[in-house]
Each structure stands twice: as structure tokens, then as C-alpha cells.
Amino acid sequence: MPKPTVQPRIAILGAGPIGLEAALYARALDYPVTVYESGQPAEQVNRWGHVAMFTPFGQNCTTLGLETLLRENPKREFPGDRAGVTGREWRESYLLPLAESPRLKDCLQLQTTVLTIGRTGWRKTDAADTGKPLPPFRLLVRTAQGQERFDTADVILDCTGNYPRPNWAGDAGIPAAGEIASRPQVSYWVDDVLASKKPHYAGKSIILIGGGYSAATTMVNLAALAEEQQSTWVIWLTHADRGGGPLPRVPSDPWKERDKLAAKANNLACRCDGNLEYHPQTHVEELISHGPDKGFRVAGKVLGKPMSWEVDRVIANVGYRADLTICQELRVSEPAGQFATSEPGYYILGMKSHGRKSGFLLAEGFEQIRRTFAAVSGQKTLDLYTRKAA
Ligand SMILES: Cc1cc2nc3c(=O)[nH]c(=O)nc-3n(C[C@H](O)[C@H](O)[C@H](O)COP(=O)(O)OP(=O)(O)OC[C@H]3O[C@@H](n4cnc5c(N)ncnc54)[C@H](O)[C@@H]3O)c2cc1C
């Protein structure tokens, strides 16, 4: 199909790993592109930067990205394809250089938040089937200086991730009693309990809620902390009871680091030795903070029986969800794995495309980018990732 003469203006929301890769793809195709990032490039990766990634370095990059960096500096060195890296090592060796590269630098607007998006002169309630082309997207944007302005785009790639929007620790997806008021005191993140957050957790009684890989990472690190500082006491609460520990073991898991983490965390749960308690089949019903640094009361049902605890700290690694306030004036519903939406020209890529489902991996995001640009360009077989990096 011949290239359209007027290229669509592309707005990319978020300069996380997927936003940066999407911007690179757009630049390679000569599309006019603007990337809006509310913080710094790969801001969220930096928050969990101490975590060892499941996937080796080579799986966390694209040929397009490596090619771009090598073209600029043929002597640049990267970790090996099979090297295990932490989030921070990946960010520093690959994502930040990409954001700094002349290819992307000019199109990045840092510390610039997209507040909400509509369509010029159009409302969600307007009939969509008039046959007329839809007007362009209208973005309300706020700069670091607090100034607001409107920008226009024809295609939106929403790569804003999920990490800052944690789920609730209560049952049924809703908050536990008291959790709304206690939210500022609870940590919903994968805290670096062995380094920057060590003074906050060492020697404390801690409840950890959650049974996924983030909770497993926190558990393994808390167990190491408890080994080092014997007065630390950890109580792990999970919904699941698989027998053999809370984490699923993926048969022949292609990501060995993920399987090792699951095995370690399950082992800790089953042994329950030292200063660790594990309570499966637990539903948290009450989560009350007594004030900043004054501890918590947590209550719920364990195997159907009421139980409560008084502890110093609560960590709730209970997953994340998509924030849809940006696109609430468009026909976009909560994503659950799909990247195209009911709003023509609006795509949700990356971690956010999974909505509340965990398990997003970068390889899926790179494939979403490829398919999105194949759709936008009208060239079904377009694939800029088939080339090998130099
Ligand atoms: C602890 C942890 C470990 C992981 N390990 C792996 C792994 O080993 N392998 C793997 O493949 N995947 C892994 N993932 C999953 C996934 O690859 C990462 O979460 C990845 O960072 C997702 O990239 P993203 O670009 O979709 O979202 P994010 O990294 O969350 O980036 C979103 C960006 O959008 C910005 N933003 C948000 N809202 C706005 C707005 N309104 N306006 C402008 N900017 C905005 C944010 O500041 C951020 O920079 C891991 C995830 C976590 C949490």
C-alpha cells in the first residue's frame, strides 16, 4: 500500500520502556511524534530499580534500539544478551541512553503530564456512525511550571503503565475497612527493604499482603532482612492456598529467574521458620493505620476464622490497575490484554494493556508496537524488528 502523503501526528503518553520504543519506531517511519512524560524517562523502572529482572538483557531491548545506540557510538558496550540485570542496570545501560539519543531527545517533553483527552468539537455521546471522519484528538497537557495548554494529535499511543495505581488490599477488589484513610501509610510498592528502605523495616513487625511475583520478591528480601536483624518479624498473608506455597510454578518456565523466585518464596512459606508466619486463604477485612509511624491494626478471616494483628508496617503487593481518567471522554474501556480500543486511533500499549492482569512482559509490548504501526501505516507486514542489530 502506498504511504499516505500526510503523516498522522502521533502522541505517545509516557516515556517508559514501551513509550520510548514506540517513539523510536515512529521516528524510523518519519511520523511526527511527541512523547509526553510526567516525570523522567523510565521513571517507574527507577522505582523498582533494585529488583533483578526475570528476563535477560537481550530480551529487554529491541534491534531498533540497539542499532540506534550503536550507530551513535559504535564502541558503546551493553550487558551480554543473556546477562541478568536489575531494573536500574537496564535503565542506565539502555533506556536512558535511548531517551538521550538525538533520535528521540527532540520529541520528548519531560515533566509534562497529559491530564485528559477528548476530540475537538466532539462528545462521547455524539453519534459515531455519521460516516464523517472523526476530528483529531485534543490533549490537555500540564507542564512542570504548572501551565496548561492544548495539543492536537491524530493517533494516541497510551503507554502510561499501571505501576502508580495499586489495587486495594481488601477482598473483592474494594478497599478493606479503614484502608482508604490508611493508604498514605501503607506501602503498595516493591520497596528496597535491604538498602534504601532498610531503616524503615529493620527490627519491625511487618505484614506483607499478596501472593504474586512482586510479593514474592518482597518476601525473599524481608526474609534476608529478618536473618540479619533478628527482631524483624514478618507475617505473610495470601488469598491462595496451592499447597506447596502461594506462587504458581510454571512447568518448564522459560524464565528461570522467575521460577527460582517462586521456588524460594514457596520454600519460605512452607518452612515458616525463624521469624516468619505464613497465612494462606486470608481475606483482609480491616486495615487501620494508627497514624504516621504509629503502626496498624489488620484484621480478616484466615481459613474462614477471624484473626487480627497489631504491626508496625504494612506492605500490600496486590497488583495494579489502569487509570482510565485520561481517556474517560473517549470510547475506551478497561483493557484486559488487548491493545486496540473501541476508539479509532487510540491504542493502549505496554503494562497498561493488561489492566488488572499481571504477567505483562516486554516482548509482548514490542509485538504490540509492531502491530500498532502496521495498522497505523496500513502496511500489514511492516516489521522493523526483523533486522539484526550491528
Ligand atoms: C518489579 C517489576 C519487575 C518486572 N520485571 C520484568 C522483567 O523481568 N521482564 C519483563 O519483560 N517485564 C518485567 N516487568 C513488567 C514490565 O516490563 C515493566 O513494568 C515495564 O516498566 C512496563 O513498561 P511500560 O512502558 O508499559 O510502563 P511504565 O514503565 O510504568 O512507564 C509508564 C510511563 O508513563 C509515565 N506516565 C504515567 N502517566 C502519565 C501521564 N498522564 N502523562 C505523561 N506521562 C505519564 C510514567 O511516569 C512512566 O514513565 C516488571 C515489572 C515490575 C513492576
The ligand as a MOL file (V3000), in Angstrom:
LIG
                    3D

  0  0  0     0  0            999 V3000
M  V30 BEGIN CTAB
M  V30 COUNTS 53 58 0 0 0
M  V30 BEGIN ATOM
M  V30 1 C 9.0420 -5.1950 39.8570 0
M  V30 2 C 8.8290 -5.4340 38.3900 0
M  V30 3 C 9.6830 -6.2730 37.6970 0
M  V30 4 C 9.4840 -6.5140 36.3270 0
M  V30 5 N 10.3410 -7.3530 35.6790 0
M  V30 6 C 10.1520 -7.5930 34.3580 0
M  V30 7 C 11.0460 -8.4640 33.6460 0
M  V30 8 O 11.9800 -9.0300 34.1990 0
M  V30 9 N 10.8260 -8.6550 32.3140 0
M  V30 10 C 9.7880 -8.0680 31.6350 0
M  V30 11 O 9.6480 -8.2890 30.4260 0
M  V30 12 N 8.9170 -7.2540 32.2990 0
M  V30 13 C 9.0760 -7.0090 33.6300 0
M  V30 14 N 8.1980 -6.1860 34.3000 0
M  V30 15 C 6.9650 -5.7210 33.6110 0
M  V30 16 C 7.1270 -4.5160 32.6560 0
M  V30 17 O 8.0440 -4.8130 31.6400 0
M  V30 18 C 7.5400 -3.2310 33.3480 0
M  V30 19 O 6.5520 -2.8760 34.2850 0
M  V30 20 C 7.7170 -2.0590 32.3660 0
M  V30 21 O 8.2310 -0.9750 33.0800 0
M  V30 22 C 6.3990 -1.6510 31.6840 0
M  V30 23 O 6.6830 -0.6040 30.8080 0
M  V30 24 P 5.5870 0.4780 30.3570 0
M  V30 25 O 6.3230 1.4230 29.4570 0
M  V30 26 O 4.3910 -0.2110 29.8540 0
M  V30 27 O 5.1180 1.2220 31.7090 0
M  V30 28 P 5.9400 2.0760 32.7860 0
M  V30 29 O 7.3260 1.5870 32.9460 0
M  V30 30 O 5.0830 2.1210 34.0050 0
M  V30 31 O 6.0190 3.5330 32.1360 0
M  V30 32 C 4.9180 4.4130 32.0930 0
M  V30 33 C 5.4390 5.8400 31.9810 0
M  V30 34 O 4.3330 6.7280 31.7680 0
M  V30 35 C 4.5050 7.8990 32.5650 0
M  V30 36 N 3.1600 8.4730 32.7820 0
M  V30 37 C 2.1500 7.9430 33.5270 0
M  V30 38 N 1.0430 8.7300 33.4400 0
M  V30 39 C 1.3610 9.7640 32.6180 0
M  V30 40 C 0.6360 10.9020 32.1260 0
M  V30 41 N -0.6460 11.1200 32.4580 0
M  V30 42 N 1.2720 11.7830 31.3040 0
M  V30 43 C 2.5690 11.5730 30.9490 0
M  V30 44 N 3.3040 10.5070 31.3880 0
M  V30 45 C 2.7070 9.6140 32.2000 0
M  V30 46 C 5.1840 7.3590 33.8340 0
M  V30 47 O 5.8620 8.3920 34.5380 0
M  V30 48 C 6.1380 6.3050 33.2560 0
M  V30 49 O 7.4090 6.8420 32.9260 0
M  V30 50 C 8.3940 -5.9080 35.6500 0
M  V30 51 C 7.5410 -5.0490 36.3690 0
M  V30 52 C 7.7520 -4.8090 37.7120 0
M  V30 53 C 6.8090 -3.8730 38.4380 0
M  V30 END ATOM
M  V30 BEGIN BOND
M  V30 1 1 1 2
M  V30 2 1 2 3
M  V30 3 2 2 52
M  V30 4 2 3 4
M  V30 5 1 4 5
M  V30 6 1 4 50
M  V30 7 2 5 6
M  V30 8 1 6 7
M  V30 9 1 6 13
M  V30 10 2 7 8
M  V30 11 1 7 9
M  V30 12 1 9 10
M  V30 13 2 10 11
M  V30 14 1 10 12
M  V30 15 2 12 13
M  V30 16 1 13 14
M  V30 17 1 14 15
M  V30 18 1 14 50
M  V30 19 1 15 16
M  V30 20 1 16 17
M  V30 21 1 16 18
M  V30 22 1 18 19
M  V30 23 1 18 20
M  V30 24 1 20 21
M  V30 25 1 20 22
M  V30 26 1 22 23
M  V30 27 1 23 24
M  V30 28 2 24 25
M  V30 29 1 24 26
M  V30 30 1 24 27
M  V30 31 1 27 28
M  V30 32 2 28 29
M  V30 33 1 28 30
M  V30 34 1 28 31
M  V30 35 1 31 32
M  V30 36 1 32 33
M  V30 37 1 33 34
M  V30 38 1 33 48
M  V30 39 1 34 35
M  V30 40 1 35 36
M  V30 41 1 35 46
M  V30 42 1 36 37
M  V30 43 1 36 45
M  V30 44 2 37 38
M  V30 45 1 38 39
M  V30 46 1 39 40
M  V30 47 2 39 45
M  V30 48 1 40 41
M  V30 49 2 40 42
M  V30 50 1 42 43
M  V30 51 2 43 44
M  V30 52 1 44 45
M  V30 53 1 46 47
M  V30 54 1 46 48
M  V30 55 1 48 49
M  V30 56 2 50 51
M  V30 57 1 51 52
M  V30 58 1 52 53
M  V30 END BOND
M  V30 END CTAB
M  END
